[in-house]
Amino acid sequence: MHFDPALFAKVGRSITRQGGLDKEARIRTAIGRAYYALFLAIRAAIRTREGRATHGRDDRIDHGKLTNFLYAANDPELKGLAEILNDLYEARRQADYVLEPVGNWEGYFTKTRDTERFLKQVEATIRRLPNIDFTEMVGKI
């Protein structure tokens, strides 16, 4: 039995709405869960298309490599996945590593609205994955 990456998005949604803990810490954590939900779900969809398992240390897909291959695809739907994944990656990177956000990120981690939007987008995208043709990705990552 394998772990369903979509559950990370549900955990993110729960964390975002949970009281009692620091709001910014909850938002930053939820963004990370949203990113990993989509990253792992895309990886699993590609591995399923390849007829391969998604377990063990041998199944490593670099974050940037996956996004770059999706961007390089001819299929606009795969390019769209790359865009969503890249946006989430940048949000996760900011959430995990930048203690004092500046520019567009200033104040971002105090608004649950943006995090809820990311989580909804991730859940909707994960639901679409079974209908996306990943043939172009087979054997590339």
Beta strands, then each sheet from edge to edge (+ up, - down):
end
